[in-house]
Structures are given as C-alpha cells and as structure tokens.
Amino acid sequence: GLFGALLCKLIILYTKYVRNRSWLKKWPVIEVMMVVIITASINFWNRYTKMSSTDLVYDLFSECKGENDHKGLCVNSPEEMFDVFCLLGLALISKFLTCVITFGVRTPAGIFIPALLIGACFGRMLGIAIQYLTMTHPDFPIFSAVCNQNKDNDCVIPGVYAMVGAAASLAGVTRMTVSLTVIMFELTGALTYVLPIMTAIIISKWVADWI
C-alpha cells in the first residue's frame, strides 16, 4: 500500500511539475529517447534489471525446485543470500524510479507490470530475509516449532512472498480488491495462497486510500 500510494503521488507530481511545465511537453520524442537512454544506462549493470519484466516476474514467483536456480535467486548459503538481497534492492529502487519517469511517455506502455514487479521484488527480498533468519537462527522458537518438522528443507518459500508482495503493490496502485484477487489467481494458479493474497490486497488498498 505504501509503495503503491507513493508511486501514484510521485507520478502525479512529476507529470504536473516537470513534464507539463518544461520543454518535455513540446518534444515527446526526445523525452522517449532520454528515458530509453537513462533506463538502459541504469539497468544494464544489474542482472535482474536487464531482464525483461515478464521474465523477471516469472523468476521471482518461482519456487526453488530442481536444477533451475532462476537467475541466481535460488541460493542456499547466507553469503549468497546477502548478495541476491542487495541486487534485488537495487532492482527495486531502479524499477520504482524509472516507473515514475516512464509512465505517461508517448509509448504504448502501462503501469500493471511495473507495479507487479516492484511488489514482487520487495516480497522476494522479505522472503529471502526470513529464509536467512531461519538458517542463521534455527533454534529461535518461531522457526524451530515449524521448520524442524519440515523434512524437505523448504520452510520458507520466497516465491510466495513475491506473489503476495506483487498483489499488495498492485492493489496500492489500482485500488482494486476482488477483481485483482481473481487476476492474481489466474496469473499464478496458486489456489493455496488465495487467502493471504486477498488479505494483503485488502490491507494494501486500505493503507493506500488512507494515505
């Protein structure tokens, strides 16, 4: 909800005070070229930001099973988790800021996938952080009560956090509830997680409306 509301407010402020009050309004083609150059320059150095948005969302939603590491998102050591966490954090900041200047340019683009991606990055980061805590503090009461009973060593699934985060971020932008829950179910096919996704969507909408 915070991400969605802040994103909407920044887009409105940028459009009102920068795009509509500068030479960008008279030269939309040059604005598109500048946005392309800025976006490419920022995103090229991160292996996650230089991926296509749809591929990145797919990898963020995916569970770590088999030999596919989903572009390095599936890690098993605390050191590797820290590196992935930092890269996702940079990707989150990059996607958030570029979405502000990209939305509204004279190209056929929308805000659905960027908002989905921003929430998925944050959710995956939160999932990796909790996974890190379960590995470094396995005797903590909350973790030992649940994780020690799991023989498959998948007590925390970061992909689920990414799905919930994506739904919450999108709810903060679009302010939809029931229809967004149906959309997320159709995108992921994860009937098991409908309840947490619906809860996150409702809370996110309330927070965004309040802000």
N, C-alpha and C positions, 0 to 999 in steps of 0.2 A: 504494500500500500504506500509506503514512504517513497519507494523508488518510482512507482507509477505517478503519484501526485507531483513529485519533484520534477520528473521528466516532462509532464504536461506543462507545468508552470514555466520551466526553462524554455521550452519550445515557443510558448506564447510570448515570453519576454524577448527572445531572440528575434522572432518574426516581427514584433511590434517596434522594437527599438533599434534593431540592426538591419534586417532585410528591407523593411519598408521605409527606412529613413536614410538610406545610403544609396550609392550607385548600383548596388546589387539588384535593386528593383528594376532598373533600366537595362541591365546586362545579365539576363538569366543564364545565357550560355556560358559566359565567363565564370559565373558562380558555380555552375555544374563542374566546369573544368577545375576550378580551385578546390572544390570538395573532393573530387577524384584524386587530385594530387596529394592533398592533406591526408585523406583516408589511406591511400596506398603507402605513403611515407610512414605513417604511424603503425599500420597493421602488418607491414612486411616482416618486422623483426620478431614477431611472436608467432609460434607455430599454430596457435589456436585462432588468432585473429585473421591470419591469411587464408584460412579455410573458408569455404562457402558457408553462409549462415545455416542453411538447412543441414549440411553435413555435420557442422559443429553441434547443432541442437540434437541430432540423432546420437552422436557420440556421448553427449552429456547425459542423455536419458538412458543410455545403455547400461546393463549390468555387466560386471566383470566375470565373464564365464568363458572357458576355453582359452585358446591361444591369442585371441584378438585383444590387444591392450588398448584399443580405441584411442590411438594417437598419444599414448603415454598416460592416459587418465587412470588406467588400472595399475596401481603400484602397491607394493607390499611392505615397504620399509618407511620408517618415519622421515628419513632424509629425502627420499624421493617424493613423499607427500608434501613436504615443505616446498620443494621446487615447483611441483604442479600447482600448489596453492597460490604461490606468488605469480605464476604465469596466468592463472585464471583471474587473479585480482587485477592484473594489468589489462587483461582482456575485458573485464567488466568495466573498468574506467574508460578504456578506449571506445568500447561499443556504446557506452552511455553518452559520452561527449560527442562522438561522431553522429549519433542519432539526433542530437539536438540541432546540429547544423545541416543534417541531410534531409530531415523531414520538411517538406514544403518546397524543395527544389523542383525544377521543371523536368522531372523524370518520372516514369511510371513506377513509383515505389510507395510502400506503405509503412505502417508502424507495428503491424501484427508480429512479424518475425523478429524485428529488433527488440520489442518488449519481451517476447518469449525468450529470446536469447539472453537478455540481461538478467531475467529472473532465474534462468537455468544455470548461468554462471555462478550467481550468488548461492543458489541452492546446492550446487555441486561442491562449492567451497565449504559450505556449512557441513555437508555430509563427510567431506574429507577431514575436516577438523574434528568431528565427533569420532570418526574412524581412527584418527591419530590418538585421541584420548583413550579409546578402548585398547589400543596396542601399548601405549606407554603407562597406563594405569589400569591394568586388568583386574586388580583387586578392589577397585572402587565399588561400593555396594550396588550402585545402579547398574554397572556393567557386569559385575560378577553374577548377579541374580539372573541375568538373561543370556549373556554371551557365553558363559561357561556351559550352558545347556545346548548350545548350537554346535553340532559336530561338523558342519560344513564350513565353519570359519567365515560366515558371511553375516555376522550380527548386524553390521551397518551396511546398507546399500546406498551409496552416494547418488545413484541414478534416480532413486525415489525422491530424494531431497531436491534434485534438479527439476523433476516434474512438478512437485508442489511449489517450488520457488517460481517456476515459469508461469504456472497458473495464477499465483498471487500477484506477480508483476503485471501480467496481462489484465487482471481484474482491476488493478490500480489505475491502468491507463484507459481501459474501455468501460469500466464500471458496470460490467455485465455479471450475472450470477448463474442462473440455471442454464442459459444457453452456452455460457463459457464452460461449465462443467461437462455438458454434452460434447462440446468441441474437443476438450482435453481427453475425454474418454475415447472419442473417435480417432484422435491422433495417436494415442498411446496404446489403446486396447487394454489398459490396466484396470479391470473392474475391481480388483482387490483394493486399490488405493482411491476409490471414488470418494469415500468419506473424508480422509484427510485433505484431499484436493478441494472438495466442496467447502470444508471448514476454512481452509486457507483463503479461498476465493471470497467468502462472505466477510471474514475479518479484514481482508485487504480492502475490499470495497468500503467498509465502514470507516477504516482509517483514512483512505483517500478522500472520501466525502467530508470527513471531519476537518481534514487539512485544507 
